[in-house]
Amino acid sequence: MGSRGDGYEHHDLVPLAALINRELKNEKMERPAVRYGSAAQSRKGEDYFLMKTDCQRVAGNPSTSFSVFGIFDGHNGSAAAIFSRDHLLNYVLNAMPCGLGRDEWLHALPRALVAGFVKTDKEFQAKGKTSGTTATFVIIDGWTVTVASVGDSRCVLDAQGGGGVSILTVDHRLEENAEERERVTASGGEVGRLSIFGGTEIGPLRCWPGGLCLSRSIGDMDVGEFIVPIPYVKQVKLSSKGGRLIIASDGVWDALSSEMAAKSCHGLPAELAARLVVKETLRARGLKDDTTCIVVDIIPPDNNKLPPSPPPEKHNKLKALFFRKKSWKSNKLAKKLSAVGIVEELFEEGSAMLAERLGNDEPTAQTGGLFTCAVCQADLAPNEGVSVHAGSIFSVSSKPWQGPFLCSDCRDKKDAMEGKRPSGVRVV
């Protein structure tokens, strides 16, 4: 070991704990602050929401913290909305592989969200209750925002630095979504309007049996499993300028456009912004539905508040530069967006086919021990699991012994969602 006279520069030793604390402080300084607020007006008492900012990827390590926000707009009762609020997050996290670094964790998150949504639906339907709910579920980890949604609640991003307003969800209303209408009818459902005396048709398009206006939801066991819980998922990374998320039930979006909602609360802190969005909704439409809004500000660490947004007239010119793609996922639903922009698009997928959404697992040399169902996380002996790709026309290149695997119950649910047999029918 060299002495001071050996030409080596001498440094005092630093305790390991001090180094770790220093790294944690540096990590904290680089991460944005999250400020949030909510507001609601109830008519039917079926809207519920979740706001949780103390989640950690690694328990006890504050540098792995992330935040979760969700809105659950129930129908035919509140049971499905309450159950989803209480259990969805745990089901998603249980579907995440252990021991992942941050980038790997974010990369695995879209698939875990699909598994978590499907398990929430499966577990709730097992209770025999007939209510249903939309779900818009947002996970914020640093500058990365991941949104999963079924139904017609919505998450809007108002990016700072001239990015304009963008919708991070897709509405699953049969009236407005032709692709979903085709999927429902191909899976065995019927789509039409309510017929009254004399054959007159009124109201929005609905799925029959059941009369639901949505093509995707959690619950609704009396409607048919072609109404699926498989979410549209979008993941983006904000620039260091940050941005604002407006997450709201359809009571807001039936009254205000995304741009109107964002513009109505410019310059206000999150709590006041959420209240003003609800106030503007009631002013425009009255209290015709449960109306719930969450506003989340993602703020650069050197700022105490979000910078002012650019004048509205600049939005259209800059909207084409809003996203830039990253090659984590290239899929048919992703828009052809500019390579230069303010927000980096990491992932986008909305297929309702479970085999497409769960992807492929690399074959392993494991011949003993336990496998795990990709949806419900039940342990499986090697000869018990059924590949999610077995018999699937959407995975002609896959091998039937290649994972991920499903237990028999989840395999039955997958087949029912694809219209291969009626809901609840077991194959022995």
C-alpha positions in Angstrom: 0.0 0.0 0.0 1.5 3.4 -1.0 2.7 5.9 1.5 2.4 9.7 1.2 5.8 9.7 -0.4 4.9 7.2 -3.1 3.3 9.7 -5.4 -0.3 8.9 -4.4 -2.6 11.7 -3.3 -3.8 11.0 0.2 -7.5 11.1 1.0 -9.2 10.7 4.4 -11.3 7.5 4.5 -15.1 8.1 4.5 -17.4 5.7 6.4 -19.6 3.6 4.1 -22.8 4.9 5.9 -21.7 8.4 5.0 -21.2 7.4 1.4 -24.7 5.9 1.2 -26.2 8.9 2.8 -24.4 11.1 0.3 -25.7 9.1 -2.6 -29.2 9.2 -1.2 -29.0 13.0 -1.0 -27.7 13.3 -4.5 -30.5 11.0 -5.7 -33.1 13.1 -3.8 -31.8 16.3 -5.4 -32.2 14.9 -8.9 -35.7 13.6 -8.4 -38.7 15.9 -8.8 -41.0 16.9 -6.0 -44.6 15.7 -6.2 -47.4 17.9 -5.0 -51.0 16.9 -5.3 -54.6 17.8 -4.4 -58.1 16.4 -4.9 -61.7 17.6 -5.0 -65.0 15.8 -5.5 -68.7 16.3 -5.6 -70.9 13.2 -5.1 -74.3 12.5 -6.6 -74.4 8.7 -6.5 -71.5 8.0 -4.1 -69.7 5.6 -6.5 -66.5 7.5 -7.2 -63.4 6.5 -5.1 -59.8 7.6 -5.4 -56.3 6.6 -4.1 -53.4 8.9 -3.4 -50.2 7.3 -2.0 -46.8 9.0 -2.1 -44.8 6.8 0.3 -44.4 3.6 -1.8 -40.9 2.1 -2.1 -39.5 -0.4 -4.6 -37.1 -1.5 -1.9 -38.5 -1.4 1.6 -36.5 1.0 3.8 -34.7 2.7 0.9 -36.1 6.2 0.3 -34.2 6.6 -3.0 -36.6 3.9 -4.5 -39.8 5.9 -3.6 -42.6 6.3 -6.1 -46.2 7.7 -5.9 -49.5 6.2 -6.9 -52.8 7.9 -7.8 -56.0 6.3 -9.0 -59.6 7.1 -9.7 -62.3 4.4 -9.7 -65.7 5.4 -11.0 -68.2 2.7 -10.0 -71.5 1.8 -11.5 -74.3 -0.5 -10.4 -73.0 0.1 -6.9 -69.7 1.0 -5.3 -68.3 -2.4 -4.3 -66.0 -2.8 -7.4 -64.6 0.7 -7.0 -63.9 0.1 -3.3 -62.3 -3.3 -3.9 -60.1 -1.9 -6.7 -59.0 1.0 -4.6 -58.0 -1.3 -1.8 -56.4 -4.2 -3.7 -55.2 -3.1 -7.2 -51.8 -1.7 -6.1 -50.9 -4.8 -4.2 -51.8 -7.1 -7.1 -49.7 -5.0 -9.5 -46.7 -5.1 -7.1 -47.0 -8.8 -6.5 -46.7 -9.3 -10.3 -43.3 -7.5 -10.4 -40.2 -9.8 -10.4 -37.9 -9.4 -7.4 -34.5 -7.8 -7.4 -34.9 -5.4 -10.3 -33.0 -2.2 -10.7 -35.0 1.0 -11.4 -34.8 0.8 -15.2 -35.7 -2.9 -15.2 -38.6 -2.2 -12.8 -40.0 0.5 -15.0 -39.6 -1.7 -18.0 -41.5 -4.6 -16.3 -44.3 -2.3 -15.0 -46.6 -2.3 -18.0 -46.9 -6.1 -17.9 -47.4 -6.1 -14.2 -50.2 -3.6 -14.5 -52.0 -5.9 -17.0 -51.7 -8.8 -14.6 -52.8 -6.7 -11.6 -55.9 -5.4 -13.4 -56.9 -8.9 -14.5 -56.4 -10.4 -11.1 -58.4 -7.5 -9.5 -61.3 -8.3 -11.8 -61.0 -12.1 -11.2 -60.9 -11.7 -7.4 -63.8 -9.3 -7.3 -66.0 -11.4 -9.6 -65.3 -14.4 -7.3 -67.3 -12.5 -4.6 -70.4 -12.8 -6.8 -71.2 -9.1 -6.8 -72.4 -7.5 -10.0 -71.1 -3.9 -9.7 -68.3 -2.6 -12.0 -65.8 0.2 -12.1 -63.6 2.2 -14.4 -60.0 2.5 -13.3 -57.4 5.1 -14.1 -54.2 4.2 -12.3 -51.0 6.4 -12.4 -47.6 5.5 -11.1 -44.9 8.2 -10.9 -41.3 7.2 -10.4 -39.0 10.2 -10.7 -39.7 11.8 -14.1 -41.4 8.7 -15.5 -45.2 8.5 -15.5 -47.0 5.2 -16.2 -50.8 5.2 -16.7 -53.1 2.2 -17.0 -56.8 2.6 -17.6 -60.0 0.9 -18.4 -63.3 2.7 -18.9 -63.8 6.4 -19.5 -62.0 8.2 -16.7 -59.1 10.1 -18.1 -55.5 11.3 -17.3 -54.3 14.5 -19.0 -50.7 15.7 -19.0 -50.0 19.4 -19.2 -46.2 19.4 -19.9 -44.1 22.4 -18.9 -41.8 24.1 -21.4 -44.3 24.4 -24.2 -45.4 20.8 -24.5 -49.1 21.5 -24.6 -51.8 19.1 -23.4 -51.9 15.4 -24.1 -54.3 12.6 -23.1 -52.5 9.6 -21.6 -55.5 7.3 -21.6 -58.0 5.9 -24.2 -61.8 6.2 -23.7 -63.4 2.7 -23.8 -66.9 4.0 -24.6 -68.6 1.9 -27.2 -70.1 5.0 -28.7 -66.7 6.5 -29.5 -64.4 3.5 -30.0 -65.1 1.6 -33.2 -62.2 -0.9 -32.6 -63.7 -1.9 -29.3 -67.1 -2.3 -30.8 -65.6 -4.8 -33.3 -63.8 -6.6 -30.6 -66.9 -7.0 -28.4 -69.1 -8.3 -31.3 -66.3 -10.7 -32.4 -66.2 -12.1 -28.9 -69.9 -12.8 -28.7 -71.5 -9.6 -27.4 -74.1 -7.5 -29.1 -73.8 -3.7 -29.5 -76.9 -1.5 -29.9 -78.9 1.2 -28.3 -81.7 0.8 -25.8 -85.0 0.0 -27.6 -88.2 1.4 -26.1 -91.8 0.9 -27.0 -92.4 1.1 -30.7 -88.9 0.1 -31.6 -87.4 3.6 -31.1 -83.7 3.4 -30.1 -82.4 5.9 -27.6 -79.2 6.7 -25.7 -75.6 5.7 -26.3 -74.4 2.4 -27.7 -74.4 -0.3 -25.2 -73.2 -3.9 -24.9 -75.9 -6.6 -24.5 -76.5 -8.5 -22.3 -76.2 -6.0 -19.5 -76.5 -2.7 -21.3 -73.1 -1.4 -20.3 -71.8 1.6 -22.3 -68.1 0.6 -21.7 -66.1 -2.1 -23.4 -63.5 -2.4 -20.6 -64.0 -2.3 -16.8 -63.3 -4.2 -13.6 -66.2 -6.3 -12.3 -69.5 -6.4 -14.2 -69.8 -10.2 -14.0 -73.4 -10.0 -15.2 -72.5 -8.5 -18.5 -70.1 -11.0 -20.0 -66.3 -11.4 -19.9 -65.9 -9.9 -23.4 -66.1 -6.7 -21.3 -62.4 -7.0 -20.3 -60.2 -5.6 -17.5 -57.1 -5.5 -19.7 -55.9 -1.9 -19.5 -54.5 0.5 -22.1 -51.0 1.4 -20.8 -48.9 4.4 -21.7 -45.5 5.3 -20.2 -43.7 8.6 -20.7 -40.7 10.4 -19.3 -41.0 14.1 -18.6 -38.3 16.6 -19.3 -36.6 18.3 -16.3 -39.1 21.1 -16.6 -41.8 18.8 -15.1 -45.5 18.9 -15.7 -49.0 18.6 -14.3 -51.4 15.6 -14.4 -55.1 16.0 -14.2 -56.8 12.7 -13.4 -60.6 12.8 -13.3 -63.8 10.7 -13.7 -66.1 11.2 -16.6 -68.2 13.6 -14.7 -65.4 16.2 -15.5 -64.7 15.1 -19.1 -68.4 15.2 -20.1 -68.3 18.9 -19.3 -64.8 20.0 -20.1 -62.3 19.2 -22.8 -58.8 18.3 -21.8 -57.5 21.7 -22.9 -60.3 23.5 -21.0 -59.6 21.6 -17.8 -55.8 22.4 -18.0 -56.4 26.0 -18.9 -58.9 26.6 -16.1 -56.3 25.9 -13.4 -53.1 27.3 -14.8 -50.9 29.0 -12.2 -52.7 27.5 -9.2 -51.3 25.0 -6.7 -52.5 21.4 -7.0 -55.2 21.5 -4.3 -56.8 24.7 -5.6 -56.4 23.5 -9.1 -58.4 20.4 -8.4 -61.2 22.4 -6.7 -61.4 24.8 -9.6 -61.7 22.0 -12.2 -64.6 20.6 -10.2 -66.1 24.0 -9.9 -65.8 24.7 -13.6 -67.4 21.3 -14.3 -70.4 22.1 -12.1 -70.7 25.5 -13.6 -70.8 24.1 -17.1 -73.0 21.1 -16.6 -74.3 20.9 -13.0 -74.0 17.9 -10.7 -75.3 15.2 -13.1 -72.8 12.6 -12.1 -70.2 11.9 -9.4 -67.3 14.3 -10.2 -63.8 13.6 -8.9 -60.5 15.3 -9.8 -56.9 14.7 -8.7 -54.2 17.2 -9.8 -50.6 16.1 -9.5 -47.6 18.5 -10.1 -44.2 17.0 -10.9 -41.9 19.8 -10.0 -38.1 20.2 -10.7 -36.1 20.0 -7.5 -34.8 23.6 -7.9 -38.3 25.1 -8.2 -40.9 25.7 -5.5 -43.7 25.8 -8.1 -44.3 24.9 -11.7 -43.2 27.5 -14.2 -45.9 29.4 -16.0 -47.3 27.6 -19.1 -46.8 29.1 -22.5 -49.6 31.2 -24.1 -52.3 29.0 -25.5 -51.7 30.1 -29.1 -48.3 28.4 -29.0 -49.7 25.0 -28.1 -50.7 24.0 -31.7 -47.3 24.8 -33.1 -45.4 22.9 -30.4 -47.8 19.9 -30.2 -46.0 18.1 -33.0 -42.8 18.2 -31.0 -44.4 16.9 -27.8 -43.1 13.3 -27.8 -40.0 11.5 -28.8 -39.9 7.8 -28.9 -37.6 5.3 -27.1 -37.1 1.8 -28.3 -38.4 -0.1 -25.3 -41.5 -1.1 -27.2 -42.4 -0.6 -30.8 -46.1 -1.5 -31.4 -48.9 -0.9 -33.8 -50.7 1.5 -31.5 -47.8 3.9 -31.0 -48.1 7.2 -32.9 -45.5 8.3 -35.3 -44.1 11.1 -33.2 -41.2 13.5 -33.6 -37.7 12.4 -32.7 -37.2 15.8 -30.9 -39.5 16.9 -28.1 -40.3 17.6 -24.5 -41.7 14.3 -23.4 -40.1 10.9 -24.2 -42.6 8.1 -25.0 -41.4 4.9 -23.5 -44.3 2.5 -24.0 -47.8 2.4 -25.5 -50.1 -0.6 -25.9 -53.8 -1.2 -25.8 -54.5 -4.7 -27.1 -57.2 -6.6 -25.4 -55.5 -10.0 -26.0 -53.8 -11.3 -22.9 -51.2 -13.3 -24.8 -50.0 -10.1 -26.5 -49.9 -8.1 -23.3 -48.0 -10.7 -21.2 -45.4 -11.3 -23.9 -42.9 -14.2 -23.9 -40.8 -15.5 -21.0 -37.3 -16.8 -21.9 -37.3 -20.6 -21.7 -35.5 -21.8 -18.5 -33.7 -25.0 -17.6 -35.9 -25.4 -14.5 -37.2 -28.9 -14.3 -38.3 -29.0 -10.7 -39.7 -26.6 -8.1 -42.6 -24.2 -8.7 -43.6 -22.0 -11.5 -46.0 -19.1 -11.0 -49.3 -18.1 -12.7 -48.6 -14.8 -14.5 -52.0 -13.3 -13.5 -52.9 -14.6 -10.0 -49.3 -15.5 -8.9 -50.4 -18.9 -7.7 -47.6 -21.5 -7.5 -47.7 -24.2 -10.2 -45.9 -27.5 -10.5 -44.2 -27.7 -13.9 -46.9 -29.9 -15.4 -49.8 -27.8 -14.1 -49.3 -24.5 -15.9 -50.7 -23.8 -19.3 -48.8 -21.4 -21.6 -50.6 -18.2 -22.2 -49.7 -18.7 -25.9 -51.1 -22.3 -26.2 -53.5 -22.4 -29.1 -53.3 -18.6 -29.6 -53.5 -17.3 -33.2 -51.7 -14.2 -31.9 -48.5 -16.0 -31.1 -47.8 -18.3 -34.0 -44.1 -17.9 -33.4 -44.4 -19.0 -29.7 -43.9 -22.5 -28.4 -46.7 -24.0 -26.3 -44.2 -24.8 -23.5 -42.9 -21.2 -23.4 -44.1 -19.0 -20.6 -45.6 -17.0 -19.1 -47.9 -19.7 -17.7 -51.5 -19.5 -16.4 -53.3 -21.6 -13.9 -56.4 -23.4 -15.1 -58.7 -20.7 -13.6 -56.8 -17.9 -15.3 -56.7 -19.8 -18.6 -60.5 -20.2 -18.5 -60.8 -16.5 -17.9 -58.5 -15.7 -20.8 -60.6 -17.9 -23.1 -63.8 -16.3 -21.9 -62.5 -12.8 -22.5 -61.6 -13.9 -26.1 -65.1 -15.4 -26.6 -63.8 -18.9 -26.8 -66.4 -20.1 -24.3 -68.9 -18.6 -21.9 -67.8 -17.0 -18.7 -67.4 -19.4 -15.8 -67.4 -22.6 -17.9 -64.5 -24.8 -16.8 -62.8 -27.3 -19.1 -61.9 -30.5 -17.3 
